[in-house]
Amino acid sequence: MSEPLSRRSLLKTAAVAAPTILGAQNKSGTKRPIIGSGEHTYEVHHDWGELLAQIRYGNTHGVVQDSHGRVFVHHTVHETSESADSMVVFDEKGKFIKSWGREFKGGAHGLHIQKEGSTEFLYLCDINRSVVVKATLDGEEVFTLGYPEEAEPYREKIKYIPTNLAVAPNGDIYVADGYGSFYVNQYDKAGKYIRTFGGMGSEAGQLNQPHGIWMDTRGPEPVLTVADRRNYRLQYFTLDGKHKGFGPKLNYPCHFHVRNDLMLVPELEARVTILDEHDQPLAHLGQGPQNFREVRLQSRDAFVPGQFVAPHGACFDHDGNIFVAEWVEVGRVSKLRRVS
């Protein structure tokens, strides 16, 4: 998967290794922070979206955009929120459209959108109920995947907490047991069990908290890419679960999104990284504090403009801008508006 960097790529990577933040200390409040450099330069809009007063974010875990430009944010719901809805939907300008998903309160985690024929569906992971739900864009359930009792490793009722999933071109579903026993469970498009692979460890084919998972179709053949979070790396698998290789070392990678040749990786240790077509870093954006686990518990005014605290989910929009959802107790969605 990973090829040697060209001299041009090395120079580009070196140039963005220490991204600049301009205007972050502007006291007038009229200038927004600018992060990144070169063709990966963005204006930062923290707390994006016009959230209704009765909705208070809990931890914002997932963000995706549909083909009509609507942005879906999955959050755990704050204890002081009047509304128990865990899914909030905005138009592309941030205007509130609707909310739903009371059943995911407290457990809202992984969020994936998939176009199947002419229809789009959402796949949602609930870490409280330990289920994966396929739903329409309005929240109507299509089917649910529960405990993988057909899988050999799970027959003794070991821990199972699905965190994210990926969908193959043929419709097969790969569920990452990221907070449970660290396997990946594969199903067909109807939810019928196929196989299990992975499991706890650091050797090739083993995983230590497979938190995120993505079907990478940028190359000649689809590759299953896993955010092997506690091993601080990416790991690649064939579609039948065979180890294929390792990707770059990253700072607690959480999940992925791809646009054209670029892969976006939110890293929990306070930054977002853009990888090129060979999964080599092009830009590290918004590096935040080392003590992010303490900062994430604080109020919003403790967050430094232009810096992330704990990026958990991220996606490109149709124009190449970036949305970032963070694992902070008060919830935060930021839009990085591309300026070059």
VONU-126209 format. One record per residue (C-alpha): residue in one letter; x, y, z. Coordinates in pm, whole numbers, padded with zeros to 5 digits, always signed. Each point is the difference from the previous one (the first is absolute). Example, Ala and Ser with C-alpha at 12.3 -4.5 7.8 and 13.67 -1.06 7.14 Angstrom:
% VONU-126209
a+01230-00450+00780/s+00137+00344-00066/
//
This chain:
% VONU-126209
m+00000+00000+00000/s+00268+00250+00099/e+00254+00106-00261/p+00317+00205+00058/l-00055+00374-00002/s+00132+00196-00295/r+00228+00298+00068/r-00289+00233-00085/s-00229-00181+00244/l+00268+00009+00270/l+00038+00375-00040/k-00377+00046+00008/t-00033-00212+00313/a+00283+00187+00173/a-00160+00331-00087/v-00327-00091+00175/a+00143-00187+00297/a-00040+00310+00217/p-00323+00166-00121/t-00044+00369+00062/i-00294+00149+00186/l-00077+00356-00102/g-00243+00225+00180/a-00064-00240+00287/q+00080+00276+00250/n-00205+00270-00174/k-00188+00164+00288/s-00253+00177-00221/g-00155-00333-00091/t-00024+00102-00365/k+00276-00224-00133/r-00023-00377+00007/p+00303-00224+00052/i+00175-00125-00314/i+00171-00340+00020/g+00209-00205-00236/s+00205+00126-00294/g+00023-00012-00377/e-00289-00175-00169/h-00115-00134+00337/t-00083+00331+00168/y-00329+00040+00186/e-00196+00266+00185/v-00133-00146+00327/h-00366+00040+00099/h-00040-00155+00344/d-00347-00084+00133/w-00144-00023-00349/g-00374-00049-00043/e-00304+00176+00148/l-00090-00239+00279/l-00345+00040+00154/a-00008+00120+00360/q-00166-00319+00123/i+00281-00215-00141/r+00334-00014+00180/y+00275-00209-00145/g+00159-00279+00192/n+00320-00142-00146/t-00016+00061-00374/h+00124-00326-00150/g-00094-00012-00368/v-00063+00234-00292/v-00096-00078-00363/q-00152+00185-00296/d-00260-00141-00238/s-00026+00055-00375/h-00234+00297+00052/g+00252+00182+00219/r-00170-00070+00331/v+00234-00052+00293/f-00079-00266+00262/v+00156+00023+00349/h-00020-00295+00241/h+00045+00087+00369/t-00062-00163+00336/v-00232+00279+00134/h+00103+00216+00295/e-00165-00075+00334/t-00152+00352+00006/s-00153-00026-00348/e-00378+00035-00019/s-00002-00212-00315/a+00119-00360+00004/d+00061-00008-00378/s+00350-00122-00081/m-00002+00085-00373/v-00005+00360-00116/v-00040+00091-00367/f+00107+00333-00154/d-00001+00140-00349/e+00338+00078-00157/k-00007+00354+00141/g-00057-00122+00355/k-00372+00065+00029/f-00179-00254+00220/i-00231-00235-00190/k-00105-00268+00248/s+00111-00242+00270/w-00078-00362+00088/g+00156-00305+00167/r-00113-00007+00363/e+00089-00369+00014/f+00370+00082-00051/k+00021+00241+00295/g+00319-00074+00193/g+00118-00257-00254/a+00031+00196-00326/h+00341-00081-00148/g+00097-00111-00352/l-00182+00156-00294/h+00028-00108-00364/i-00199+00105-00307/q-00031-00229-00301/k-00172+00041-00335/e-00162-00325-00112/g-00147+00036-00346/s-00180+00334+00001/t-00065-00002+00376/e+00224+00108+00287/f+00008-00171+00337/l+00161+00070+00334/y+00181-00266+00202/l+00021+00085+00370/c+00198-00162+00281/d-00142+00012+00352/i+00262-00075+00266/n-00257-00020+00282/r-00228-00256-00161/s+00286-00164-00194/v-00186+00004-00329/v+00045+00119-00356/v-00310+00149-00161/k-00064+00061-00368/a-00251+00281-00041/t-00149+00235-00255/l+00110+00364+00003/d-00313+00072+00206/g+00096-00254+00264/e-00231-00286-00097/e+00165-00331+00090/v+00078-00243-00284/f+00176-00267+00205/t+00213-00044+00311/l+00312-00208+00058/g+00045-00110+00358/y+00245-00225+00182/p+00193-00219-00253/e-00094-00331+00160/e+00077-00193-00321/a+00368+00101+00022/e+00229-00256+00165/p+00184+00247+00231/y-00331+00134+00135/r-00162-00330+00091/e+00119+00036+00358/k-00175+00339+00028/i+00306+00222-00004/k-00023+00378+00003/y-00148+00159-00313/i-00031+00376-00063/p-00008+00102-00370/t+00150+00341-00075/n-00002+00044-00380/l-00064-00188-00322/a+00083-00006-00369/v-00196-00119-00303/a+00161-00182-00295/p-00094+00059-00365/n-00203-00324+00006/g-00189+00115+00312/d+00188-00208+00258/i+00014+00170+00339/y+00313+00001+00218/v-00064+00087+00365/a+00291+00103+00221/d-00035-00121+00361/g+00214+00292+00112/y-00096+00020+00367/g-00065-00370+00049/s+00230-00286-00099/f+00173+00170-00297/y-00120-00223-00282/v-00155+00096-00333/n-00321-00184-00087/q-00108-00030-00363/y-00362-00036-00120/d-00166+00000-00339/k-00229+00286-00105/a-00301-00167+00162/g+00181-00038+00333/k+00091-00370-00030/y+00324-00085+00182/i+00304-00088-00214/r+00323+00004+00203/t+00203+00152+00284/f+00363+00113-00001/g+00239+00213+00202/g+00006-00028+00377/m+00218+00151+00271/g+00370+00046-00073/s+00265+00203-00180/e+00120-00253-00259/a-00105+00003-00364/g-00372-00071-00020/q-00057+00077+00368/l-00170+00313+00130/n+00003+00209+00314/q-00322+00200+00002/p-00114+00002-00365/h-00194+00320+00054/g-00059+00102-00362/i-00029-00193-00323/w-00028+00105-00365/m-00040-00159-00342/d+00272+00168-00205/t-00088-00015-00369/r+00262+00245-00129/g+00221-00274-00141/p-00055-00280-00254/e-00145-00228+00269/p-00201+00087+00314/v+00205-00008+00320/l-00145-00014+00350/t+00179+00263+00206/v-00016-00015+00381/a+00084+00273+00250/d+00199-00225+00236/r-00021+00267+00265/r+00196-00126+00300/n+00270-00131-00233/y+00026+00358-00137/r-00019-00115-00360/l-00211-00085-00300/q-00025-00362-00106/y-00120-00137-00333/f-00197-00318-00072/t-00133-00179-00306/l-00376-00037-00022/d+00027-00355+00133/g+00181+00118+00312/k+00363-00070-00089/h+00268+00242+00123/k+00126+00211-00290/g+00233+00257+00158/f+00046+00287+00240/g-00054+00370-00052/p+00164+00298+00167/k+00031+00054+00371/l-00265+00246+00116/n-00107+00159+00327/y-00289-00224+00107/p-00183-00017-00336/c-00378-00015+00039/h-00162-00034-00341/f+00019+00101-00368/h-00155+00175-00294/v+00117+00014-00360/r-00046+00261-00273/n+00167-00062-00335/d+00359-00105+00084/l+00005+00143+00352/m-00072-00182+00325/l-00107+00192+00311/v+00088-00140+00343/p-00125+00156+00327/e+00254-00082+00271/l-00118+00005+00359/e+00330+00144+00118/a-00109+00343-00112/r+00048+00034-00376/v-00142-00089-00341/t+00227-00142-00271/i-00037-00009-00378/l+00171-00290-00178/d+00088-00021-00370/e-00086-00286-00237/h+00284-00207+00151/d-00117+00076+00355/q+00295+00229+00068/p-00074+00314+00208/l-00058+00320-00195/a-00128+00218+00284/h-00048-00012+00376/l-00274+00245+00095/g-00084+00176+00326/q+00237-00176+00238/g-00140+00049+00348/p+00118-00055+00358/q+00179-00307+00132/n-00233-00002+00299/f-00305-00033-00229/r-00161-00255+00234/e-00021+00269+00267/v-00096+00283-00236/r-00283-00202-00156/l-00183+00005+00335/q+00014+00378+00029/s-00239+00271-00116/r+00009+00137-00352/d+00201+00311+00092/a+00298-00225+00088/f+00036-00105-00366/v+00264+00197-00191/p-00126+00135-00335/g+00161-00176-00293/q+00093-00305+00206/f-00181-00329+00037/v-00050-00178+00331/a-00098-00357-00089/p-00105-00058-00365/h-00215-00313-00020/g-00183+00019-00335/a+00063+00203-00314/c-00109+00025-00361/f+00063+00200-00313/d-00299+00180-00143/h-00079+00021-00372/d+00213+00314-00040/g+00309-00132+00177/n-00070+00169+00332/i+00033-00212+00314/f-00237-00067+00290/v+00145-00123+00330/a-00196-00143+00296/e+00184-00015+00332/w-00010-00222+00307/v-00059+00282+00248/e-00264+00001+00272/v-00173+00314-00131/g+00017-00120-00360/r+00155+00192-00286/v-00028-00006-00378/s+00246+00212-00196/k+00000+00084-00370/l+00333+00053-00171/r-00074+00217-00302/r+00254-00058-00273/v+00169+00325-00099/s+00260-00137-00243/
//
